[in-house]
Amino acid sequence: MHHHSNPLSQRSPSTSTRRVSRRRRGRASISIACALLFVLSGVVTATEAGAAVPFEVQSLDGSGNNVANPTSGKAGTAYSRVAPARYANGVSTPSTGPNSRFLSNRLFNDVDQNVFSERRVTQWGFTWGQFLDHTMGLRDDAGPTATAANIPFNSADPLETFTNTLGVIPFTRSAATAGTGTTTANPRQQTNTVSSYLDAWAVYGGTSQRLEWLREGSVDGNLANNNARLLIPGGYLPRRSSRGDAATAPAMQVDGRLLGNPANAVVAGDVRANENVALTATHTLFAREHNRIVSLLPSSLSEEDKFQIARRLVIAEQQYVTYNEFLPALGVSLPRYTGYKPNVNSNLTNEFATVGYRAHSQIHGEIELDTEAARYTAAQLAAFEAQGIEVATEGDDVALAIPLNVAFFNPGLVPSLQLGPLLKAIGAESEYKNDEQIDNQLRSVLFQVPVSGNPECLDGPALPECFRGVVDLGAIDIERGRDHGMPTYNQLRQAYGLAPRTSFAAITGEASDLFPSDPLLTPGNEINDPDSLGFTQLFDIDGAPVALGEDGATRSVRRTPVAARLRAVYGNVNAVDAFTGMVAEPHVAGTEFGELQLAIWAKQFQALRDGDRFFYGNDPGLSFIRQQYGIDYRRSLAQIISSNTDIPASGLNANVFLVPDADLPAATCQVAYSIVTSWPGNFQATMEITNLRATPVNGWTLRWQFANGQTFTQLWNGVASQAGSAATVTNQSFNATIPAGGTLTGVGFNARWDDATNAKPPNFTLNNLRCALR
């Protein structure tokens, strides 16, 4: 295990050996691949029965959101398709392709080298992404059509380093939507068991039965006698045993460590809330936020009214953080919001759920928590170490490195670690780069329980010694695409209006798809040579070299091009699986995504916004609540965290989706971007540019991205240009020079916006060099 300081950070030597670093990746994809035990039936929406609020109460299951088409986006309906289904027999048989573990070992294997987000996106990127995923998508995997289709495992593969006594990687097909998969005219479809809308399903669930259990008060089938508050004993989510009989608690998915004691699972709106501690913590935060809002409302209101007002605000907050912080941080720009469109189908698409929203590469192999040592007793710290958490105490502070394996299905860790420090930790460090490389915590030992007696091997190169089974999320992502009849990579590009790629090098943006002549490689059999995966160069967020094996890299060069490995395993560019090709693409400038994944995200998140009658921009009672009770949904995730934990706002980055500037290599410039005022359809902003160099800047160009369709109308003390979301401002002759250490003021502009979302740009460059934000 090698030690490191915060990725992308430059810390003092005294703290540089505090902790261990882990593998790589992955983001919260639609149903994180494990079996689910929940099929929606008999959805009742009696919840709204007693509400007298002066706005329409949104159903729990998504029904009726679209008045003309009330089942659109409703739980229990089939995913929509953007492209025709592609099955081997045209009906339901999965398409074939190279063995997915064979592919994973050659394409997704990061050989324990960490590479981080090039746009300093924190672990909130994948954590919030998963929280959203568990609000809008969960495939049905129950019933007679959910048959086993295990992935063969070849222990003799020269690139295999893990032991798998089972001999296969378990895989179960998603259930066929009832009545589908009968003919080529009616191919197999898959069912989304949750509502497609961003409606805080993860907090409240989709049935009145589950919601009644989650709310304070008796569970007697009558929601009218329930309290406005959610049940959170001691400020933490209830356990299945919290109301006495765990057998009568709502179903929750358990795996890994929880299998032995399922009554200890926490209960939340979505069945997957126990999957990892970052996710469980986010569920906990929004349950606390609901109750905080209830506490601000006048006692003269009925319990049901207070509940529905708080729920309306929590739904809007989830949406606002998504469109104001999450998507902009990842570089997803949308056109201006122009109002609700009932003809837009908000149904989640199969292509988004099965291919596009799988960003497991982003998942960091550990969570690193720094806080006051006084929070924990010596016995607690010893218990953390016994679980495999690395504990390093220094003076009054303690650093805890929590391997992902320990974080899986371990909800008891959330109260032990405490909510505030855990939520702060998620925003303190960069997530992994969204690319083809996936951390072995997900690519090989997902949810596996380690062999006993060796907590030292829970991470890094020693990981294979700890486990006897293999679950490979990257292989499962490929297999799920085949299971769901996904088009090929080139077919999917065409479905999203992109030109097909005619060569493997064109997919990856590399110069060649040939293996290099290299004494370390076996000529003619490079694809089976472990040396083909070696790293040869690493670079940091500013392009400076990073020593091999060290942390802080955001760009890597390997001994062989990805294109050469793609060519060796697929042979034909038109045979590439959609997921594999998507993650191999180079990133579009200013984003965390390749062209295809960016197109899939932009299309889906625009539909989720424009086709949702209860989107905050459509004002579903939110201005009434603000005027009547003084409570506003327009809050940052940092504000929501500081309002509900003992972490003050000053202890968090203003945008928790971005690594604090203090933890990055020193920038050469700093930008203070301020929205001064706004009026209907317009706003005014000013910018101050500070030169942090020891030499003057002579002539400058400032660049950033607008995330929400903002467009310049007027600019002063500079020359503006705009191409789509990309904004550029260059100096005028009289302010071309910024002295060393000096600040240029007076640059400002007027611009149009949609009166709904006006995200502060997350990244600025000055003369193509990264700037800090102030």
VEXFI-477024 format. One record per residue (C-alpha): residue in one letter; x, y, z. Coordinates in steps of 0.25 Angstrom, whole numbers, plus 2048, in hexadecimal, padded with zeros to 3 digits. Last residue first. Layout:
AXYZ
...
This chain:
R7CD8867EC
L7D087C7E2
A7DE8777DE
C7E28787CF
R7E786D7C6
L7F08727BA
N7EB8737AC
N7EE8827AC
L7E68847B8
T7DD8787BA
F7D08777C2
N7C986B7C8
P7BC8697D0
P7B38737C9
K7A98797D3
A79C8727CF
N79087B7CB
T7848727CC
A7758767CB
D7738847C6
D77887F7B8
W7848877B6
R7898937AD
A79689A7B0
N79B8A87B4
F7AA8A97B6
G7B68AD7BF
V7C58B07BF
G7C78BB7C9
T7D28B57D1
L7E08B07CE
T7E88AB7DA
G7F78AC7DB
G8018A17E1
A80A8A37D5
P8038AE7CD
I7F78AC7C4
T7FA8B27B6
A7F08B27AB
N7E68BD7B2
F7E78C87A8
S7E88C079B
Q7DC8B879F
N7DE8AA7A4
T7D789E7A0
V7CA8977A5
T7C68897A0
A7B98817A3
A7B787379F
S7A986E7A0
G7A6870792
A7B187878C
Q7B2885793
S7BA892791
A7BD89D79A
V7C78A9799
G7CB8AF7A6
N7C88BB7AF
W7B98BA7AD
L7B08AF7A8
Q7A28AF7A3
T7988A479F
F7A08987A3
T79888A7A2
Q7958817AE
G7908737A9
N79186C7B7
A7A08677B8
F7A88737B3
Q7B686F7B1
W7C28777B4
R7CE87F7AD
L7D688B7B0
T7E08907A6
W7EB8997AA
G7F68A37A4
N8028A57AC
V80189E7B9
P80C8A37C3
T81689A7CA
A8168957D8
R80A88D7D5
L7FD88E7DD
N7F68977D2
T7E889A7D8
I7DC89C7CF
E7CF8A27D5
M7C389F7CE
T7B58A67CE
A7A78A07CA
Q79A8A67C6
F78D89E7C4
N78289D7BA
G7758957B7
P76D89D7C2
W7778A57CA
S7848A17D0
T78F8A87D9
V79D8A77DC
I7A18997D8
S7AF8987DD
Y7BB8917D6
A7C88927DE
V7D388C7D6
Q7E18887DB
C7EE8867D2
T7FA87E7D2
A7F48727DA
A7FC86B7E5
P7FA85C7E4
L7ED8587EA
D7E88567F8
A7E78657FB
D7DE8667EF
P7D485E7F6
V7D08527ED
L7C38557E6
F7B584E7E8
V7B58547F6
N7B28627F0
A7B486C7FB
N7C0863800
L7BC85E80E
G7C186281B
S7BD87081A
A7AE86B818
P7AF865826
I7B0856828
D7A7852834
T79D84C82B
N78F850825
S79185E821
S79F85D81D
I79C851813
I79085880D
Q79986580B
A7A485D804
L79A8567FB
S7968647F6
R78986A7F9
R77E86F7F1
Y7728687F7
D76E8757FF
I76787680C
G760883810
Y75387D815
Q74888380C
Q75188A801
R75B87F800
I750874801
F74787B7F6
S75387D7ED
L75686E7EE
G7478697EB
P74B8617DE
D75486D7D8
N7568677CA
G76586A7CD
Y7658617D9
F7618557D0
F7538507D4
R74D84F7C6
D75A8467C2
G75C8457B3
D7658517B2
R76F84D7BD
L76F83E7BC
A7708407AD
Q77C8497AE
F78283F7B7
Q7808347AD
K78583B7A1
A7918417A8
W7958347AE
I79582C7A1
A79C837799
L7A78387A4
Q7A98297A4
L7AA829795
E7B4834794
G7BD83079F
F7BB8357AD
E7C183D7B8
T7BE84A7B1
G7C58577AD
A7CB8517A0
V7C484579C
H7CB8397A3
P7D282E79B
E7C9822798
A7CD81579F
V7C18157A8
M7B781679C
G7BD80B794
T7BD8017A0
F7AE8047A3
A7A9803795
D7B07F6792
V7B97F6787
A7B67EE77B
N7B57F9770
V7C47FC773
N7C87EE76F
G7D37E6775
Y7CC7E7783
V7D77E278D
A7E37E6785
R7DD7F3780
L7D97F778E
R7E77F4793
A7ED7FC788
A7E380878A
V7E6808799
P7F580B795
T80080379A
R80A8067A5
R80180F7AC
V80081E7AC
S7F88257B8
R7F18327BB
T7EB8377C8
A7F68337D1
G7F78377DF
D7FB82A7E5
E8098237E3
G80B8157DD
L81381C7D1
A8188297D5
V80F8357D1
P81383E7C5
A80C84C7C5
G80084E7BB
D7F98577C5
I7EF84C7CA
D7FB8437CC
F80283A7C2
L80682B7C2
Q80F8247B8
T8138157B5
F80780D7BB
G8077FE7B9
L7FB7F77B3
S8037F17A7
D80D7EB7B1
P8027E17B5
D8047DB7A7
N7F77D47A2
I7F47E0798
E8037E0794
N8027D378D
G8097D6780
P8157DB786
T8167D8795
L8187E679B
L8237EB7A5
P82D7ED799
D8237F7793
S81E7F9784
P811800786
F8037F9785
L7FB7FF77A
D7EF80777C
S7F6814779
A7F682377C
E7EC822788
G7DE829787
T7D881D78E
I7CD81A784
A7D481F778
A7E081677B
F7D780A77A
S7D380F76C
T7C6813765
R7BF81A770
P7B081C76E
A7AB82A76C
L7A3830778
G794832778
Y79182B785
A78C81E77D
Q79981F775
R7A281E781
L799812786
Q79B80B778
N7AA80D779
Y7AB808787
T7A27FC784
P7937FD788
M78E7F8795
G7867EC796
H7847EC7A5
D78C7E07A8
R7977E479F
G7987F27A6
R7977EB7B3
E7A37E27AF
I7AC7EE7AC
D7A87F47BA
I7AA7E77C1
A7B87E67BB
G7BB7F47C1
L7B47F07CE
D7BD7E47D0
V7B97DA7DB
V7C47D07DF
G7C57C77EA
R7D07C27F3
F7D57CF7F9
C7E07D5802
E7EC7D17FA
P7E77D87EE
L7E77E57F5
A7F67E57F7
P7F97EF7EC
G7F07F97F2
D7E57F77FD
L7DF7EF807
C7EC7E7809
E7F07EC817
P7E37E781D
N7E87D981D
G7E17D0827
S7D57CC81F
V7D37CA810
P7CD7D680A
V7BE7D8808
Q7BB7DB7F9
F7B27E77F6
L7B97EA7EA
V7C77E27EA
S7CC7E37DB
R7C87F07D3
L7C27F77DF
Q7CD7F77EA
N7D67F47DE
D7D48037DA
I7CF8057CB
Q7D780B7C0
E7CF80E7B3
D7CE81D7B6
N7C78267C0
K7D282A7C8
Y7D28267D7
E7CB82F7E1
S7D383A7E8
E7D483C7F7
A7CD845801
G7BF8447FD
I7BC836801
A7C483980E
K7BA844812
L7AF83A811
L7B683181A
P7BB83B824
G7AC840826
L7A5833826
Q7AD82C831
L7B782182F
S7B0818839
P7A281D834
V7A681A825
L7AE80D828
G7A180682C
P79D80781E
N7A77FC819
F7A27F780C
F7AF7FB805
A7B880580C
V7C27FA810
N7C47F6802
L7C58057FE
P7D1806807
I7CF810812
A7DC819815
L7DA820822
A7E282C826
V7E2831834
D7E583F83A
D7E9844847
G7F8840846
E7F983783A
T7F182A83A
A7F182082F
V7E681682D
E7E580C822
I7D7806821
G7D87F7820
Q7CD7F3829
A7D67F1835
E7DC7FF832
F7CE805834
A7CC7FD841
A7D9802846
L7D5811843
Q7C780E84A
A7CE809856
A7D8815857
T7CB81E857
Y7C882684B
R7C4834848
A7D0839850
A7D9835845
E7D484283D
T7D183F82F
D7D783A822
L7D082F81A
E7D582880E
I7CB820806
E7D18147FD
G7D280E7F0
H7CD81A7E9
I7C18187E0
Q7C28207D3
S7C58147CA
H7B780F7CE
A7B18197C5
R7A48117C0
Y79A81C7BD
G79C81A7AE
V79C80B7AC
T7908047B2
A7888107B9
F78B81A7AE
E7898107A2
N77C80A7A9
T7768187A9
L77081E7B6
N7628237B3
S7628327B3
N75A8327A6
V7598407A1
N74B84479B
P74784A7A8
K7528547A7
Y75485C7B4
G75B86A7B2
T7668707AA
Y77286A7B1
R77F8707AA
P7878657A3
L78F85B7AB
S79E85A7AE
V7A484D7B4
G7B28517B9
L7B38487C5
A7B28537CF
P7A785A7C7
L79F84D7C8
F7A084C7D7
E79F85A7DB
N7938627D6
Y78C8577CF
T78D84C7D9
V78E8557E5
Y78185B7E0
Q77A84E7DE
Q77D8487EB
E7798557F2
A76C8557EA
I7688477EF
V76C84C7FD
L7638587FC
R7578507F8
R759846803
A75A85180D
I74D857808
Q747849808
F74B846816
K74685381C
D739851815
E73784381A
E73B847828
S731852828
L735861828
S733869835
S74186483A
P74886E830
L752868827
L76186982A
S76285B831
V75C855825
I76885A81D
R772854826
N76A847826
H76C846816
E77A84A818
R77D83F822
A777835818
F77F83C80D
L78C83A815
T78982B818
H78782880A
T79582E807
A79B827812
T79681A80D
L79C81D7FF
A7A9820805
V7A981480E
N7A680A802
E79B8017FD
N792803809
A78880D802
R7858037F7
V7778007FA
D77380F7F8
G76A817801
A77381480D
V775809817
V78280581E
A7877F781D
N7897F182B
A77E7E782A
P7867E181E
N7917DB827
G7997D1820
L7967D7812
L79B7E4817
R7AA7E2815
G7A87DF806
D79A7E1801
V78D7E7806
Q7817EE7FE
M7777F4807
A7687F0808
P75F7F8810
A75E7F481F
T7557E9823
A75F7DE825
A7687E882D
D75D7E7838
G7607F2842
R75E80083C
S76D80283B
S7707F4836
R7727F7828
R77B80282C
P77781182D
L78081B826
Y78882482F
G785831837
G78482A844
P77882183F
I775826831
L76682482E
L76182F824
R75A83B82A
A74C83F826
N746835830
N73C82A82B
N72D82A82F
A72882C821
L73182281B
N72881781F
G72D80981D
D73080682B
V73F80A82D
S73E813838
G746821838
E753826833
R754824823
L75C81A81D
W75280E820
E74781781A
L75081A80E
R75280B80B
Q74380880B
S740815803
T7488107F8
G7548167EF
G75E8197FA
Y760826802
V76F829802
A7748217F6
W7678257EE
A76C8337EF
D7648377E3
L76E8387D8
Y7658317CF
S7668237C9
S75E81C7D3
V76380F7D9
T7628017D4
N7678047C6
T7647F87BD
Q76B7F17B2
Q7677EF7A4
R7687E279B
P7657E478D
N7577E6787
A7587E7778
T7637DD778
T7597D4780
T7567D078E
G75F7D8797
T7557E079D
G7487DD7A4
A74D7E07B2
T75A7E87B2
A7657DE7B2
A76C7DC7BF
S77B7E07BF
R7857D57BC
T78C7CF7C8
F79C7CF7C9
P7A57C87D3
I7B47C97CF
V7B77BA7CC
G7C17B07D2
L7BC7B17E0
T7CA7B07E6
N7CE7BD7DF
T7DC7C17E2
F7E17CE7DC
T7ED7D27D4
E7E87CF7C6
L7F07D57BB
P7F67C77B7
D7E87C27B6
A7E97B47BD
S7DE7B77C7
N7D47B97BC
F7C77BE7C1
P7BA7BB7B9
I7AF7C67BB
N7A27C17C2
A7957C27BA
A78B7BE7C5
T77D7C17C1
A7747CD7C4
T7697C87BB
P7637C07C7
G7617CC7D1
A76A7D77D6
D7757E07D0
D76C7EC7CE
R7767F87CB
L7778037D4
G7788127CF
M7738207D4
T7768227E2
H7818187E4
D78881E7D8
L78782B7DF
F78E8267EB
Q79881F7E3
G79C82C7DB
W79D8337E8
T7A78297ED
F7AE8287E0
G7B18377DE
W7B183A7ED
Q7BE8327ED
T7C48407E9
V7C58457DB
R7D284C7D9
R7D084E7CA
E7DB8447C5
S7D48397CE
F7DF8307D4
V7E88247D0
N7EB81A7DA
Q7F580E7D6
D7F18017DB
V7F37F97CE
D7E78017C8
N7E07F67C2
F7D57FB7B9
L7DA7F77AB
R7E27EA7AC
N7DC7E37B8
S7CF7E97B5
L7CE7E37A7
F7D27D57AD
R7C77D77B8
S7BD7DB7AD
N7C07CF7A4
P7C07D4796
G7B37D778F
T7A57D178F
S7987D878E
P78E7D4798
T7827CC794
S7757D3794
V76E7D6787
G7777D977C
N77E7CC77D
A78B7D2782
Y7847DD788
R7867EC784
A77A7F5789
P777801780
A77E80E784
V77981978E
R77180F797
S7678117A2
Y76980A7AF
A75C8017B2
T7528057BC
G7528017CB
A75480F7D1
K74D81A7C9
G7568227BF
S74A8237B6
T73E81C7BC
P7358287BD
N73682C7AE
A72E8387AC
V73083D7BB
N73F83A7BB
N74383A7C9
G7368317CB
S73E8247CF
G74C8277D4
D74C81C7E0
L74A8267EC
S74082F7E6
Q74383E7E6
V73A8467EF
E7338517E7
F73585F7ED
P72D8677F7
V73085D803
A724856809
A72A84980A
G72183E80F
A721833804
E72E8367FE
T73582A803
A72A8217FD
T73381E7F2
V73280F7F1
V73C8077E8
G7367F97E7
S7437F37E3
L7517F77E2
V75C7EB7E2
F7667EC7EC
L7717E27EF
L77C7E77E8
A7887DF7E3
C7957E77E1
A7997EF7D5
I7997FC7DB
S78B7FF7D7
I78D80A7CD
S79B80F7CF
A7A28157DA
R7B08187D6
G7BC8107D4
R7CA8117D8
R7D880E7DC
R7E18087E6
R7E580D7F3
S7EE8167FA
V7F3814808
R7F481F812
R7FB82981A
T808829813
S80883780E
T80383E81A
S810843820
P816845812
S80C851810
R80184E806
Q8008507F7
S7F384A7F3
L7EF8437E6
P7EC8377EE
N7EC83A7FD
S7F9835802
H7FE8277FF
H80381A804
H80680D7FC
M800800800
